[in-house]
Amino acid sequence: MTLPTKRRAGQAARTSNHFASNEDGATAVEFALIALPFFMFVFGIIGYGLYFLTSTYLEHGVESAARKIRTGEVASGGANGKAMTVGEFRTLVCNASKPVIDCSKMRVHVQHGENWSSIFPQACVNATGSMNDSTGQTGESLANYAGGASEVVLVTVCYQWDLATAFSFLKLGSNGGAGPAIIQAATAFKSEPYN
């Protein structure tokens, strides 16, 4: 081996040893390897937290408003003596669910029967994938759908949660997780013998 060849071989060995022992970018490379899973984990916790927060507010709104049916305030009119309308009941559910719920994306379904077997829950979404309409017309009396004393009542609220599209990797929404989620809250009870 000639002297220039030995010198080049020695320089190559020193250079490779220098790169092998150099740790200047090790932290950046390690962070790059774990950054995506870490941020997906953090955003997953945030997404599920918001989903359950919305569900909890919706359930609270349903329970709070359904109490008016259970105690007979809907039929008797409560303090003002006027029977509650479908629109007023919907507003009642919405107000008890705020500030998380967007009322324009909420559907309320109320049905009654003489016994538990006469109640058939209505689906939130129809065959075309769109949400079913709410029960009745806005100005119509809710007593037509809530029944009378000692009857079985089912109140179902469906809510289109559009924030699920921001967390599509969690697969909470429709269309394989890419669309909005439909959150449902319901309560079933036998109304009190208030007559």
C-alpha positions in Angstrom: 0.0 0.0 0.0 1.4 3.4 -0.9 1.5 6.3 1.5 -1.4 8.3 0.0 -3.6 5.2 0.0 -2.8 4.6 3.7 -3.5 8.2 4.5 -6.9 8.1 2.7 -7.7 4.8 4.5 -6.8 6.4 7.9 -8.9 9.5 7.1 -11.9 7.3 6.1 -11.6 5.4 9.4 -11.4 8.6 11.4 -14.4 10.1 9.5 -16.5 7.0 10.1 -15.5 6.9 13.8 -16.5 10.6 14.0 -20.0 10.0 12.5 -20.5 6.9 14.7 -19.6 8.8 17.9 -21.4 12.0 17.0 -24.8 12.4 18.8 -25.7 15.9 17.8 -29.0 15.0 16.0 -29.9 11.9 18.0 -32.7 13.7 19.9 -34.3 15.1 16.8 -34.2 11.6 15.1 -35.8 10.0 18.2 -38.5 12.7 18.4 -39.2 12.2 14.7 -39.8 8.5 15.3 -42.2 8.9 18.1 -43.9 12.3 17.2 -46.7 10.9 15.0 -47.8 8.2 17.5 -47.5 10.6 20.4 -49.6 13.4 18.8 -52.2 10.8 17.6 -52.5 9.6 21.2 -52.9 13.1 22.6 -55.5 14.1 19.9 -57.2 10.8 20.5 -57.6 11.6 24.2 -58.9 15.0 23.3 -61.3 13.6 20.7 -62.8 10.9 23.0 -63.0 13.5 25.8 -65.0 15.9 23.7 -67.2 13.0 22.5 -68.1 11.9 26.0 -68.5 15.5 27.2 -71.1 16.1 24.4 -72.8 12.8 25.3 -73.0 13.7 28.9 -74.5 17.1 28.2 -77.0 15.6 25.9 -78.0 12.9 28.4 -78.4 15.6 31.1 -80.7 17.6 28.7 -82.9 14.6 28.0 -83.2 13.6 31.7 -84.0 17.2 32.7 -86.6 17.8 30.1 -88.2 14.3 30.4 -88.9 15.0 34.0 -91.6 17.5 32.8 -93.3 14.6 31.0 -92.9 12.2 34.0 -94.5 14.6 36.5 -97.3 15.7 34.2 -96.2 19.3 33.7 -96.4 18.8 29.9 -100.1 18.0 30.0 -101.2 20.3 32.8 -99.0 23.2 31.7 -97.2 23.6 35.0 -97.1 27.0 36.5 -98.6 28.9 33.5 -101.5 26.4 33.0 -100.7 26.1 29.2 -99.8 22.7 27.8 -96.3 22.5 26.5 -95.7 22.4 22.7 -93.2 20.2 20.8 -91.1 23.3 20.1 -91.0 24.3 23.8 -90.0 20.8 24.8 -87.2 20.8 22.2 -86.0 24.2 23.5 -86.1 22.8 27.0 -83.9 19.9 26.0 -81.6 22.3 24.2 -81.3 24.8 27.1 -80.4 22.0 29.5 -77.8 20.7 27.1 -76.0 24.0 26.5 -73.3 25.2 25.9 -72.0 22.1 24.1 -75.0 21.3 21.9 -75.9 23.1 18.6 -79.7 23.0 18.7 -80.1 23.1 14.9 -78.5 19.6 14.7 -80.7 18.0 17.3 -83.8 15.8 16.7 -86.3 14.9 19.5 -88.5 11.9 19.3 -91.2 11.3 21.9 -93.6 8.3 22.0 -95.9 6.7 24.5 -97.8 3.5 25.0 -99.9 1.7 27.6 -97.1 -0.9 28.4 -93.4 -1.4 27.8 -94.0 -3.8 24.8 -95.9 -1.1 22.9 -92.8 1.1 22.7 -90.6 0.7 19.6 -87.5 3.0 19.5 -87.1 5.1 16.4 -83.8 5.1 14.6 -81.9 8.4 14.4 -80.8 7.8 10.8 -83.0 6.6 7.9 -82.1 4.3 5.0 -80.6 7.2 3.0 -78.2 8.1 5.8 -79.8 11.4 6.8 -81.3 12.1 10.2 -85.0 11.4 10.8 -87.3 14.4 11.6 -88.3 15.3 15.1 -91.7 14.2 16.5 -94.6 16.4 15.5 -94.7 20.1 14.4 -93.3 22.9 16.5 -96.6 24.4 17.6 -98.3 21.1 18.2 -99.1 20.0 21.8 -96.5 17.6 23.2 -99.3 15.8 25.1 -100.3 14.1 21.8 -97.0 12.2 21.8 -96.2 12.1 25.6 -99.5 10.4 26.5 -101.2 10.7 29.9 -100.8 9.6 33.5 -99.3 6.2 34.2 -98.2 5.6 30.6 -94.9 4.4 29.4 -92.9 7.1 27.6 -89.7 7.0 25.5 -87.8 10.2 24.9 -85.0 9.9 22.4 -82.7 12.7 21.3 -80.4 12.4 18.3 -77.6 14.8 17.8 -75.3 15.2 14.7 -71.8 15.9 16.2 -69.8 17.4 13.3 -66.6 17.6 15.3 -66.1 13.9 14.6 -64.8 14.8 11.2 -61.8 16.6 12.8 -61.0 13.3 14.6 -61.6 11.0 11.6 -58.8 8.7 12.6 -60.8 7.7 15.7 -63.6 6.3 13.5 -66.4 7.9 15.6 -68.4 9.2 12.6 -70.3 7.8 9.8 -68.9 7.0 6.3 -66.0 4.9 7.7 -65.2 7.6 10.3 -64.9 10.5 7.9 -68.4 11.9 8.5 -70.2 13.4 11.5 -71.1 11.1 14.4 -74.7 10.6 15.5 -74.9 10.7 19.3 -78.1 9.4 20.9 -79.5 9.9 24.4 -82.7 8.3 25.6 -84.8 7.8 28.6 -87.7 5.5 29.2 -90.1 5.7 32.1 -93.6 5.2 33.4 -95.1 8.6 34.0 -96.5 9.4 37.5 -100.3 9.0 38.2 -100.7 12.8 38.2 -104.4 13.0 37.4 
